């Protein structure tokens, strides 16, 4: 279709394709039928593929997924003992880091619960907390001012409605 010998390089194929494509492109030529342009484009893609990767033999068992040869050449190479050891070390480091993060999160949650809800509740009848008003209006004001106890506000609003 392009009029090139089989030994043509990828650059020669590309030049010949663009010259021929200008002639048969539906937007630049008088031809209203774009079938010839589609055939030209398919031929060009096939030629470029073959120039890069070589000719594909359809009867070659290495190109048939039903054959064992197809899968033999696509197997991943076996990992060396060194690679396996390095991967095991990285996995162990990752596990240790995850455990440390989880431990810190658990401590943070426990401390947050203790100092956010339990600890203040222990001192509600002594010291400066003894003079606090416990009416709904005053409690609501304190809860609104404390971002750590916003969940209590939501619960109180549900009870009032």
Protein Blocks (a to p, Z undefined) as FASTA:
>chain_A
ZZpafkbcfklmmmmmmmmmmmmgmklmmbfbfklmmmmmmmmmmmmmmmmnopadfklm
klpmkbmklmmmmpccdddfklmmmmmmmmmmmmmmmmmmmmmmmmmmmmmmmmmmmmmm
mmmmgcjllmpcfbfklmmmmmmmpmklmmmmmmmmmmmZZ
